[in-house]
């Protein structure tokens, strides 16, 4: 399986303005999914962002995933939800989303958490942070051996997250990541998000 890009939105955004940047980024190359991650936003703000950005993702054939909120994800018709260990339980998220939509689980640096999530039926597990990141406060760090172990022995797709840029990503791709979750490495790229997407896709094609 070729590694693919898993985009995460900036922590704060104005939906209409961001939609234009998103169109350019998604038009620059293959992107598997877009996770809307607005940790500090209220429900009305999240709903407005979903209603503005989900159609942009859908037109580009990109799965739209909401962070933390299976209740809103189900009500708004999102393609999936991503939950952390302090959020809703996997069972509750799956019950809200049904069998056909995506439920992904943060597993930090824990084989046990990942194994439990995979056994329960998670569509993917996410390990990290692999590299220093300014996007969020890092409480857990993951090493490359964890990624290699999972890729070798497990069939549930694995997402690598944390401080990833096109420049430092090759080792993660080589270790077996199915997806690279990237936020500032795309939106903060000095030459723009579309350039970053193209760089990641060149990396995947060459790996």
N, C-alpha and C positions, 0 to 999 in steps of 0.2 A: 504494500500500500504506500503510495506517495504521500509524503507529509503535506499538509495543507494549512492555510492561514485561518486562524480563529480570532477575529477582531473584537476588541472590547472598547466601548465608547469611552471618551473622557468622563471624568467624575462629575463635571458640570458642563452643561451645554444649553444653548438656545436652539430648540428643535429645528426651526425653519432655516436658520443660518447654517446649522450643522448639516442639514439634509443636502445642501449643495456640495459641501466638502465630501460627504459620504458618497454621493453620486460619482464624483471624480475618482475616489479611491476604489469603489467597486467596479468601475469601468476600466481600471488599469490592469486587472488580472484576476485569476481565480481566488475566490474567498469562500470558505466553507460556511461560515456563520458569523453573525454579528450579535454580540451580547450587549444589551443595554444595561449599564451598571451605574445607577444613580442612587448611591447609598443614602444621601442626605435629603433626597427629594420627598415631598409629600405625594399622596396618591394622585391628586389632580395633575401634578406636574409629570408624574410617570405616565399617566394615561395620555396626556397630550403628546409626550415624546413618542410613545408607542404608535399612536395614531398618525403621527407625522413620518416617523422613520421606518416603520415596518413595511409600508408599501414600497419604499425605495429599495429595501433589501429584497423584497419579494420579486420586484421587477428584474433584479439582477440574479435571481435564482439562488439567493443566499438565505439560509435558515435564520430566523429571528428568535433570539433567546433572551428571556428576561432574567435578571439576577434576583435571587432571594424570594420572589413573590409568586409562588404557584397559584395563589388565589387570583391575582390580577392576570397572570399569564394565561390561565384557563379562560377567564371571562373575556379577555381581549382577543383570544384566538392566536396567541403566539405559538411558534413552532416548538418551543421548549422552554425549560427553566433550568437555571443553575443554582444549586443550593450549597451553602457552606455548612460546616459542622455545628455552628451556633444558630442556624436557621431552622426552618421546618424540617422534620424528619423525612428521609427518603420515602417511607411508606405513605406519609401524608401528601408529599409532592406527587407521587405516582397516582394516588387516588384522585387528586385534583386534575392531573393532566391526562390520565388515561394511558392505554398501552401504546397508542400510535404516535405520541409526541415525545420529544426528547427530555430526559431528566439526567443532568450531569451533576457530579458531586465533587466538591473540594476534599482532597484527602491529605493535604499538607505534605508531610514526608513519611507517612505511615503506611507500611505494607498492610497492616491489619485493617485500617480504615478502608483502604482501597479494595482489599479482598472482600470485606463485608459488603461494600457498595456493589461490587461486581456480582457477587453471589445473589444479592437482592434483586438485581436486574437493571442497574444503572446503565445508561447508554454510553457513558464515558466516565473516567476518573481523571482528576486533575492533580498533578503534583507541582509543588513549588514553595517558596521562590527559589529558582535555580541561580539567579544572579541578583545583585543589588538593584532595587527599584525605588523610584520616588513616587510611584502611583499610589501605593498604600504602605502602611507601616508593616514591616516584615516581622512576623512572629515565628515563622518556621522557614528553615532553609532545607532544600533537597539537594542531593548529590546525583551525579550522572550515573552512578552504579545502580541507584534505585530505578531509574528510567530504563536502563539496559536490562535489569532483572525482569521488570514488568513486561517489556516488549518481547523478551525471549520466552517467557512461560505463560503469559496470560493472553486471552483473546479479546478482552474488553478494550476498546480504544483508549489511548492515554493522551492527555493534553499536558504539555509543559508550559509553565507560566512563571513570570517574574523577571523583569529587566531585560527582556529579549529584544535584540535588534538584528537586522540582517547580517551585521558584521559578526556578532557573537553566537549566532544561531547554528552554524554548521555542526558543532559537537552534539547538540541536542537532536538534530536530524539524524546524524550518524548513529546516535544511541538508540534510535527507534521511536521517537515521538511521532504519533499519528497527526497531531495538530500542535501548532505553536500559538499560544494565546498572547496577543500583543496589543498594547494600548499606546503608551508614549513612543514606542519604537516606530509607530506608524504616524500618529497624529502630531508628534513632536519632531518629525524628520525635518532636517534643515531645508530640504528641497521639496517638501510637501508630501502629503499622504500617498498620492498616486505614485510618486517615485518609490516610496517605501514598499508599496504593494508589488511593484514591478521587480524590485530587488529581491524580495522574498520569493517570488515565483521563479526567478532565474536560479536562485539557490536550490529550490525544490527540483527543478528540471535537471540540474546538474548532479544531484545527489543519487 
